[in-house]
Amino acid sequence: MNSQDFATQEFSNSSQYYTAQVDVENTQVLAQHWGMLNIITSNKWIELIKDNVHIGRTFSHPNESDQYVILDKHDLPQYNVFQRVSSHHFTIQKLNNDESNDFPFGENQPAFIISKGQNGLIVDDEMLKKGEKKILKNNSLIKFPFYMHKTFQFKYWWSLNDPSITCSSILLKNYLVCGIIGRGSCGSVRLVIPLKKMPEEMKSKAVALKTIVYNTSTVYNSTALDTVKNEVDIMKKLSYRHVMSLLNHFTADDKYLYLLFDLMGGGDLLKRIVDSPDRRLSETDSKFFFLQLVKGVNYLHSNHVTHRDIKAENVFLSNRGISPLLRIGDFGLSKISDAMSTICGTLLYTAPEVFESSLYSQKVDIWSLGCLLYAMLSGKVPFADQGSGNEKLLEEKIKKAEYSLKGFNHVSLSSKNLINHMLQKNPALRLDTTQIFKHDWLIDQTNFERLMKTYQNHGFPENECREELLMVMQLQNLAITENRQKLYADNNLHYSDMQAAKRQRLQ
């Protein structure tokens, strides 16, 4: 790579000032680069590398950890204009990706501009007085109020290698659209931030945007579109802390369908499992996540919604911390019904009765929960093809409910008992969510207190959350009472049998 292929660096001999010019048509993504500033009047492109980039005529006390862009008469040819530029006229600041466990913005870190000059600054036709700040969009235009021409153009580095960034004008007017953070079968998912929010609110107000292009020859057929519409229709009816929220949705230009969701910064449950020591969760963490899962499924079933595709990839965590909030997502295959017949879902999590010709019920979700608990505790799914790729053989194993708990010596008998009761071949013998709540493995006061703390950290109404948990605990207390009564009755029956046997021997 020669000097014409990439950036040429310029240093000032007398100070720590640093700028870098780049050929924008020959860019290469590097970890340290996060933005570009085009000085339109002189056709210079400046790579933004440091978190704080200061722009002005001169700087008397530069900070080595910051970056400085020094304007000269070539950048502003008119002398009277150049003289009105402040020594430090504005700063472009990248939102710090701190060590907290909130969403890791990564390459998609947004930035904002701070006006520092006495004469202020105009950003995207909005006047900023000294000290005021504004979120920068991709392709934001910046100018001085005393100069009629637009002087600067800002670009995010990821946009240079992202041709699909083109979005509806409606969307761009209201949101800062950042880079892709995920891809699904129906479209890409981007990080977006409401433009009306202040920079300090960026992390707490960021949301996820799923974009579906539906009017092209390359993309989605009517079946896939029906799946998306079904997801929208169902999610509009749902509102619960353990279910993904559809914040907004709209179409634009007869081409795009936009869905705005909660932003779950911790990624999916599969990543959590894979990134854990031994590629599995501890029993304590498995119980914490599973309680939230059951609460979410219980809410869905109470509203006659069957998910039909519960798996680790469709369960999302609010952050990467020790005790994140869990939410169930991806309702494309869900159905508002208590009796279904369509074969659908992910094979490794699909219940035996789905393959039969008869109707199946909400109990298919319970089977999937059993597979998921198995995966959390062991790091693998109960029904695996061992890499053979033979789906027919795998289907037969599922139909017969052939699985093994070999290698589960590190977990309690109670957890294995719960798995067995959820992976029952006969759905009538499978537990429902109420019975799962009452299982002794989930009767754990410490686990409830941990979840209550998570609710508090996410700002949910304490009284409402505590009341809900108390209802579950009452179910569990009822289960304990029932077990004691059964044990008492069994003991009495055993005693009566012993007495009868004794009388028979005496006779």
C-alpha positions as CSV (number, residue, x, y, z in Angstrom):
1,M,0.0,0.0,0.0
2,N,1.6,3.3,-1.1
3,S,1.0,6.8,0.3
4,Q,-1.7,7.4,-2.3
5,D,-3.7,4.4,-1.1
6,F,-4.2,5.6,2.4
7,A,-3.8,8.4,4.9
8,T,-1.0,11.0,4.9
9,Q,-0.2,12.2,8.4
10,E,0.8,15.8,9.3
11,F,2.5,16.8,12.6
12,S,3.3,20.3,13.8
13,N,6.9,20.6,15.0
14,S,6.0,23.0,17.8
15,S,3.2,21.2,19.6
16,Q,1.2,17.9,20.0
17,Y,-1.4,18.9,17.3
18,Y,-2.3,16.0,15.1
19,T,-4.4,15.7,12.0
20,A,-4.7,13.0,9.3
21,Q,-6.0,13.3,5.8
22,V,-7.5,10.3,4.1
23,D,-8.5,9.3,0.6
24,V,-12.2,8.7,1.3
25,E,-12.6,6.5,-1.8
26,N,-9.9,4.1,-0.5
27,T,-10.9,3.7,3.1
28,Q,-10.0,0.7,5.3
29,V,-11.7,0.1,8.6
30,L,-9.3,0.3,11.5
31,A,-10.3,-0.1,15.2
32,Q,-9.0,3.3,16.3
33,H,-10.9,5.3,13.6
34,W,-14.5,6.2,14.5
35,G,-15.4,9.2,12.3
36,M,-14.5,11.5,9.5
37,L,-14.7,15.3,9.2
38,N,-14.6,16.7,5.7
39,I,-13.5,20.4,5.5
40,I,-15.6,21.1,2.4
41,T,-14.1,24.4,1.5
42,S,-10.6,22.9,1.2
43,N,-11.6,19.3,0.4
44,K,-9.7,17.8,3.3
45,W,-10.8,14.6,5.0
46,I,-9.8,14.3,8.7
47,E,-9.8,10.9,10.4
48,L,-11.2,11.2,13.9
49,I,-9.2,8.9,16.2
50,K,-9.4,10.3,19.7
51,D,-12.6,10.5,21.8
52,N,-12.3,14.3,21.9
53,V,-11.6,16.2,18.7
54,H,-11.1,20.0,19.0
55,I,-11.5,22.3,16.0
56,G,-10.3,25.9,15.9
57,R,-7.5,28.4,14.8
58,T,-5.0,27.7,17.6
59,F,-4.7,25.9,20.9
60,S,-2.3,27.1,23.6
61,H,-2.4,24.2,26.0
62,P,-3.1,20.9,24.1
63,N,-4.0,17.7,25.9
64,E,-2.0,14.7,24.7
65,S,-5.0,12.4,25.0
66,D,-7.1,14.6,22.7
67,Q,-7.0,15.3,18.9
68,Y,-6.7,18.8,17.4
69,V,-7.7,20.1,14.0
70,I,-6.1,23.4,13.3
71,L,-7.8,25.5,10.6
72,D,-5.8,27.8,8.3
73,K,-6.4,30.3,5.6
74,H,-6.7,27.5,2.9
75,D,-9.7,26.1,4.8
76,L,-11.4,29.5,4.9
77,P,-10.1,31.5,2.0
78,Q,-11.8,34.8,2.9
79,Y,-9.6,36.6,5.5
80,N,-12.4,38.3,7.3
81,V,-14.2,35.0,7.8
82,F,-11.1,33.2,9.0
83,Q,-10.4,35.9,11.6
84,R,-13.9,35.4,13.2
85,V,-13.2,31.8,13.9
86,S,-12.5,31.3,17.6
87,S,-9.2,29.7,18.8
88,H,-11.3,26.8,19.9
89,H,-14.6,26.9,18.0
90,F,-16.1,23.5,18.5
91,T,-15.5,20.0,19.8
92,I,-16.7,16.7,18.4
93,Q,-16.9,14.1,21.2
94,K,-17.5,10.4,20.9
95,L,-19.7,8.9,23.6
96,N,-17.4,7.0,25.9
97,N,-17.8,3.3,25.9
98,D,-17.2,3.0,29.7
99,E,-16.7,-0.1,31.7
100,S,-20.4,-0.3,32.8
101,N,-22.5,-3.3,31.7
102,D,-24.9,-1.2,29.7
103,F,-25.1,-1.6,25.9
104,P,-21.6,-1.8,24.4
105,F,-21.9,0.7,21.5
106,G,-18.7,-0.7,20.0
107,E,-18.1,0.6,16.5
108,N,-21.5,2.2,16.6
109,Q,-20.7,4.7,19.3
110,P,-22.6,7.9,18.6
111,A,-21.0,11.4,18.8
112,F,-22.1,14.9,19.6
113,I,-20.8,18.3,18.8
114,I,-20.3,21.1,21.4
115,S,-20.2,24.8,20.4
116,K,-17.2,26.5,22.0
117,G,-16.9,29.8,20.0
118,Q,-18.4,33.2,20.9
119,N,-20.2,33.3,17.6
120,G,-21.8,29.9,18.0
121,L,-22.3,27.3,15.3
122,I,-25.0,26.0,12.9
123,V,-25.4,22.2,12.8
124,D,-28.0,20.8,10.4
125,D,-29.7,24.2,10.2
126,E,-29.9,24.5,14.0
127,M,-28.1,27.3,15.8
128,L,-26.0,26.3,18.7
129,K,-24.9,29.0,21.2
130,K,-21.6,28.7,23.1
131,G,-21.8,25.6,25.4
132,E,-24.8,24.0,23.7
133,K,-24.5,20.5,22.3
134,K,-26.2,18.3,19.7
135,I,-26.1,14.7,18.6
136,L,-24.4,14.3,15.2
137,K,-26.1,12.4,12.5
138,N,-24.3,10.6,9.7
139,N,-23.6,13.3,7.0
140,S,-24.4,16.1,9.4
141,L,-23.5,19.5,7.9
142,I,-21.7,22.2,10.0
143,K,-21.2,25.9,9.2
144,F,-20.3,29.1,10.8
145,P,-23.1,31.6,11.3
146,F,-21.0,34.4,9.8
147,Y,-20.2,32.4,6.6
148,M,-22.9,31.6,4.0
149,H,-21.3,28.3,2.9
150,K,-21.5,24.9,4.7
151,T,-17.9,24.3,5.9
152,F,-17.8,20.8,7.4
153,Q,-19.5,17.4,6.8
154,F,-19.3,14.7,9.5
155,K,-19.4,11.0,8.7
156,Y,-19.4,7.9,11.0
157,W,-16.6,5.6,10.0
158,W,-18.9,2.5,9.8
159,S,-21.0,4.3,7.2
160,L,-18.1,4.3,4.7
161,N,-18.4,0.5,4.4
162,D,-22.2,0.2,4.8
163,P,-24.0,0.8,1.6
164,S,-27.4,-0.1,3.1
165,I,-27.4,2.9,5.4
166,T,-29.9,4.6,3.1
167,C,-33.1,5.0,5.2
168,S,-36.4,6.7,4.9
169,S,-36.4,10.5,5.4
170,I,-39.0,10.1,8.1
171,L,-36.6,7.9,10.1
172,L,-33.6,10.1,9.5
173,K,-35.5,13.1,10.7
174,N,-36.2,11.6,14.1
175,Y,-33.4,9.2,14.8
176,L,-29.6,8.9,14.6
177,V,-29.2,5.7,12.6
178,C,-26.1,3.8,13.6
179,G,-24.4,0.7,12.3
180,I,-25.7,-2.9,12.1
181,I,-25.7,-4.8,15.5
182,G,-27.4,-7.9,14.2
183,R,-29.0,-9.7,11.3
184,G,-32.0,-12.0,11.1
185,S,-33.9,-14.0,8.5
186,C,-36.1,-11.0,7.7
187,G,-33.7,-8.1,7.8
188,S,-30.9,-6.3,9.6
189,V,-31.0,-4.7,13.1
190,R,-29.4,-1.3,13.8
191,L,-28.7,0.8,16.8
192,V,-30.8,4.0,16.7
193,I,-31.1,6.9,19.0
194,P,-33.8,9.5,19.2
195,L,-32.3,12.8,18.0
196,K,-34.4,14.9,20.5
197,K,-32.6,13.3,23.4
198,M,-29.6,14.9,25.0
199,P,-26.2,13.2,24.6
200,E,-26.1,12.2,28.2
201,E,-29.3,10.2,27.6
202,M,-27.9,8.3,24.6
203,K,-27.3,5.0,26.4
204,S,-30.6,4.9,28.3
205,K,-32.7,6.0,25.3
206,A,-31.1,3.9,22.5
207,V,-33.4,1.4,20.8
208,A,-33.0,-1.3,18.2
209,L,-34.4,-0.9,14.6
210,K,-35.3,-3.8,12.4
211,T,-35.5,-2.9,8.8
212,I,-37.4,-5.1,6.3
213,V,-37.2,-4.3,2.6
214,Y,-40.3,-5.8,1.1
215,N,-40.8,-4.4,-2.4
216,T,-37.8,-5.7,-4.3
217,S,-37.1,-8.7,-6.5
218,T,-34.2,-9.9,-4.2
219,V,-35.9,-10.1,-0.8
220,Y,-38.9,-11.5,0.9
221,N,-41.8,-13.5,-0.5
222,S,-45.3,-13.2,0.8
223,T,-44.9,-15.9,3.4
224,A,-42.0,-14.0,5.1
225,L,-44.0,-10.8,5.0
226,D,-46.9,-12.6,6.6
227,T,-44.5,-13.7,9.4
228,V,-43.4,-10.1,10.0
229,K,-47.0,-8.8,10.0
230,N,-47.9,-11.6,12.4
231,E,-45.1,-10.5,14.7
232,V,-46.3,-6.9,14.6
233,D,-49.9,-7.8,15.3
234,I,-49.0,-10.0,18.3
235,M,-46.5,-7.7,19.8
236,K,-48.9,-4.7,19.7
237,K,-51.1,-6.7,22.1
238,L,-48.3,-7.5,24.6
239,S,-46.8,-5.4,27.4
240,Y,-44.7,-7.1,30.0
241,R,-41.3,-6.8,31.5
242,H,-40.1,-10.2,30.3
243,V,-41.4,-9.8,26.8
244,M,-39.8,-7.6,24.1
245,S,-41.7,-4.4,23.5
246,L,-42.6,-3.1,20.1
247,L,-42.1,0.6,20.6
248,N,-43.1,1.8,17.2
249,H,-43.6,0.6,13.6
250,F,-44.2,2.3,10.3
251,T,-43.7,1.8,6.6
252,A,-42.0,4.3,4.2
253,D,-41.6,4.8,0.5
254,D,-43.7,1.6,-0.3
255,K,-40.4,-0.3,0.3
256,Y,-39.4,-0.3,3.9
257,L,-41.0,-1.6,7.1
258,Y,-39.4,-0.3,10.3
259,L,-39.8,-2.0,13.7
260,L,-38.5,-0.2,16.8
261,F,-37.8,-2.5,19.8
262,D,-36.2,-2.4,23.2
263,L,-32.5,-2.4,23.0
264,M,-31.1,-5.4,24.9
265,G,-27.4,-4.6,25.4
266,G,-26.4,-8.0,26.8
267,G,-27.0,-9.9,23.6
268,D,-28.9,-13.2,23.5
269,L,-28.9,-16.0,26.0
270,L,-26.9,-18.3,23.6
271,K,-24.0,-15.8,23.7
272,R,-24.2,-15.7,27.5
273,I,-24.0,-19.5,27.7
274,V,-21.2,-19.8,25.2
275,D,-19.1,-17.1,26.9
276,S,-19.5,-18.6,30.3
277,P,-16.8,-20.8,32.0
278,D,-17.1,-24.4,30.7
279,R,-19.5,-23.0,28.1
280,R,-22.5,-23.4,30.5
281,L,-24.2,-21.5,33.2
282,S,-23.9,-22.2,36.9
283,E,-27.0,-23.7,38.5
284,T,-27.6,-20.4,40.4
285,D,-27.6,-18.3,37.2
286,S,-29.6,-20.9,35.4
287,K,-32.3,-20.6,38.1
288,F,-32.2,-16.8,37.9
289,F,-32.8,-16.8,34.1
290,F,-35.2,-19.6,34.1
291,L,-37.5,-18.0,36.7
292,Q,-37.7,-15.0,34.3
293,L,-38.3,-17.2,31.4
294,V,-41.2,-19.0,33.1
295,K,-42.7,-15.7,34.1
296,G,-42.6,-14.5,30.5
297,V,-44.1,-17.7,29.1
298,N,-46.8,-17.6,31.9
299,Y,-47.7,-14.1,30.7
300,L,-47.9,-15.2,27.1
301,H,-50.0,-18.3,27.9
302,S,-52.3,-16.3,30.1
303,N,-53.0,-14.1,27.0
304,H,-53.5,-17.2,24.8
305,V,-50.2,-16.6,22.9
306,T,-48.1,-19.6,22.1
307,H,-44.6,-18.6,21.1
308,R,-43.6,-21.8,19.2
309,D,-40.0,-20.8,18.8
310,I,-38.5,-20.5,22.3
311,K,-34.7,-21.0,22.1
312,A,-31.6,-19.4,23.4
313,E,-31.2,-17.2,20.3
314,N,-34.7,-15.7,20.9
315,V,-34.1,-14.8,24.6
316,F,-32.4,-11.4,25.2
317,L,-30.6,-9.8,28.1
318,S,-30.6,-6.2,29.1
319,N,-26.9,-5.9,29.8
320,R,-23.7,-7.9,30.4
321,G,-23.9,-7.7,34.2
322,I,-24.4,-10.3,36.8
323,S,-28.2,-10.0,37.1
324,P,-29.6,-8.7,33.8
325,L,-33.3,-8.5,32.9
326,L,-34.4,-11.2,30.5
327,R,-36.9,-10.7,27.7
328,I,-38.4,-13.2,25.2
329,G,-38.4,-11.9,21.6
330,D,-39.0,-12.9,17.9
331,F,-42.8,-13.6,17.7
332,G,-42.8,-14.3,14.0
333,L,-44.1,-17.9,14.5
334,S,-46.3,-17.1,17.5
335,K,-50.0,-17.7,17.4
336,I,-53.0,-16.4,19.4
337,S,-54.5,-19.9,19.9
338,D,-54.7,-22.8,22.4
339,A,-54.8,-25.4,19.6
340,M,-52.5,-25.4,16.5
341,S,-51.5,-27.8,13.7
342,T,-48.7,-26.1,11.7
343,I,-45.3,-27.7,11.8
344,C,-42.9,-24.8,12.7
345,G,-40.2,-23.8,15.1
346,T,-36.5,-24.8,15.5
347,L,-36.0,-28.6,15.3
348,L,-33.7,-28.8,18.3
349,Y,-36.4,-27.3,20.5
350,T,-39.5,-28.7,18.8
351,A,-41.9,-30.9,20.9
352,P,-42.8,-34.4,19.6
353,E,-46.5,-33.7,19.1
354,V,-45.7,-31.0,16.5
355,F,-44.7,-33.7,14.1
356,E,-48.0,-35.6,14.5
357,S,-51.1,-34.9,12.4
358,S,-53.3,-34.0,15.4
359,L,-53.6,-30.6,17.1
360,Y,-51.1,-29.5,19.7
361,S,-51.3,-27.0,22.5
362,Q,-49.3,-24.4,24.5
363,K,-47.4,-27.3,26.1
364,V,-45.0,-27.1,23.1
365,D,-43.5,-24.0,24.8
366,I,-43.0,-26.0,28.0
367,W,-41.0,-28.6,26.0
368,S,-38.9,-25.8,24.6
369,L,-38.3,-24.5,28.2
370,G,-37.1,-28.0,29.2
371,C,-34.6,-28.0,26.3
372,L,-33.5,-24.5,27.2
373,L,-32.9,-25.3,30.9
374,Y,-31.0,-28.4,29.8
375,A,-28.8,-26.2,27.6
376,M,-28.2,-23.6,30.3
377,L,-27.0,-26.3,32.8
378,S,-25.0,-28.4,30.4
379,G,-24.0,-26.2,27.5
380,K,-25.7,-28.4,24.9
381,V,-29.2,-29.3,23.8
382,P,-30.8,-32.6,24.8
383,F,-31.5,-33.7,21.2
384,A,-28.4,-33.3,19.1
385,D,-27.5,-35.0,15.8
386,Q,-23.8,-35.3,16.9
387,G,-22.9,-33.5,13.7
388,S,-24.4,-36.1,11.4
389,G,-26.8,-33.6,9.8
390,N,-29.5,-36.3,9.6
391,E,-32.6,-34.3,10.5
392,K,-34.9,-37.4,10.1
393,L,-32.9,-39.3,12.7
394,L,-33.0,-36.3,15.0
395,E,-36.8,-36.0,14.5
396,E,-37.2,-39.7,15.5
397,K,-35.2,-39.1,18.7
398,I,-37.4,-36.2,19.6
399,K,-40.6,-38.2,18.8
400,K,-39.5,-40.9,21.3
401,A,-38.2,-38.3,23.8
402,E,-34.8,-40.0,23.8
403,Y,-32.3,-37.9,25.7
404,S,-29.8,-38.5,28.5
405,L,-28.8,-36.7,31.7
406,K,-25.4,-38.3,31.6
407,G,-22.8,-35.7,32.6
408,F,-25.3,-33.8,34.9
409,N,-23.4,-34.8,38.0
410,H,-22.6,-31.2,38.8
411,V,-26.2,-30.1,39.3
412,S,-28.9,-31.0,41.8
413,L,-31.4,-33.9,41.6
414,S,-34.1,-31.3,41.8
415,S,-33.1,-29.5,38.6
416,K,-32.9,-32.9,36.7
417,N,-36.3,-33.8,38.1
418,L,-37.7,-30.5,36.6
419,I,-36.2,-31.2,33.2
420,N,-37.7,-34.7,33.2
421,H,-41.1,-33.3,34.0
422,M,-40.9,-30.8,31.1
423,L,-39.5,-33.2,28.5
424,Q,-42.4,-35.6,28.9
425,K,-43.4,-37.2,25.5
426,N,-47.1,-37.0,26.5
427,P,-48.0,-33.3,26.7
428,A,-50.8,-34.1,29.2
429,L,-48.1,-35.3,31.6
430,R,-45.9,-32.2,31.0
431,L,-46.0,-29.4,33.6
432,D,-47.7,-26.1,32.9
433,T,-46.2,-22.8,34.1
434,T,-48.1,-22.8,37.3
435,Q,-46.8,-26.2,38.2
436,I,-43.3,-25.2,37.3
437,F,-43.5,-22.2,39.7
438,K,-44.5,-24.8,42.4
439,H,-41.5,-27.1,41.7
440,D,-39.1,-27.2,44.6
441,W,-36.1,-26.3,42.4
442,L,-37.6,-22.8,41.9
443,I,-38.5,-22.3,45.6
444,D,-35.5,-20.2,46.5
445,Q,-35.8,-17.0,48.5
446,T,-32.3,-15.8,47.5
447,N,-33.3,-16.1,43.8
448,F,-36.4,-14.0,44.3
449,E,-34.5,-11.3,46.1
450,R,-32.0,-11.2,43.3
451,L,-34.8,-10.8,40.7
452,M,-36.4,-8.1,42.9
453,K,-33.1,-6.2,42.9
454,T,-33.0,-6.5,39.1
455,Y,-36.5,-5.0,38.8
456,Q,-35.5,-2.1,41.0
457,N,-32.4,-1.5,38.9
458,H,-34.5,-1.3,35.8
459,G,-37.0,1.2,37.3
460,F,-40.1,-1.0,37.5
461,P,-42.7,-0.1,40.1
462,E,-41.6,-1.8,43.3
463,N,-45.1,-2.5,44.7
464,E,-46.2,-4.1,41.4
465,C,-43.1,-6.3,41.2
466,R,-43.2,-7.3,44.8
467,E,-46.9,-8.2,44.6
468,E,-46.3,-10.3,41.5
469,L,-43.4,-12.2,43.1
470,L,-45.5,-12.7,46.3
471,M,-48.2,-14.4,44.1
472,V,-45.6,-16.8,42.8
473,M,-44.3,-17.4,46.4
474,Q,-47.8,-18.1,47.6
475,L,-48.1,-20.8,44.9
476,Q,-44.9,-22.2,46.1
477,N,-46.0,-22.1,49.8
478,L,-49.2,-23.9,48.6
479,A,-47.0,-26.5,46.9
480,I,-45.0,-27.0,50.1
481,T,-48.2,-27.5,52.1
482,E,-49.6,-29.9,49.5
483,N,-46.3,-31.9,49.6
484,R,-46.4,-32.0,53.4
485,Q,-50.1,-33.2,53.4
486,K,-49.2,-35.8,50.8
487,L,-46.3,-37.0,52.8
488,Y,-48.4,-37.1,55.9
489,A,-51.1,-39.1,54.0
490,D,-48.5,-41.4,52.6
491,N,-47.0,-42.0,56.1
492,N,-50.5,-42.7,57.5
493,L,-51.2,-45.1,54.6
494,H,-47.9,-46.8,55.1
495,Y,-48.6,-47.1,58.9
496,S,-52.1,-48.5,58.1
497,D,-50.6,-51.0,55.7
498,M,-48.0,-52.1,58.3
499,Q,-50.8,-52.6,61.0
500,A,-52.9,-54.6,58.5
501,A,-49.9,-56.8,57.6
502,K,-49.2,-57.3,61.4
503,R,-52.8,-58.4,62.1
504,Q,-52.7,-60.7,59.1
505,R,-49.5,-62.4,60.4
506,L,-51.0,-62.8,63.9
507,Q,-54.1,-64.5,62.4
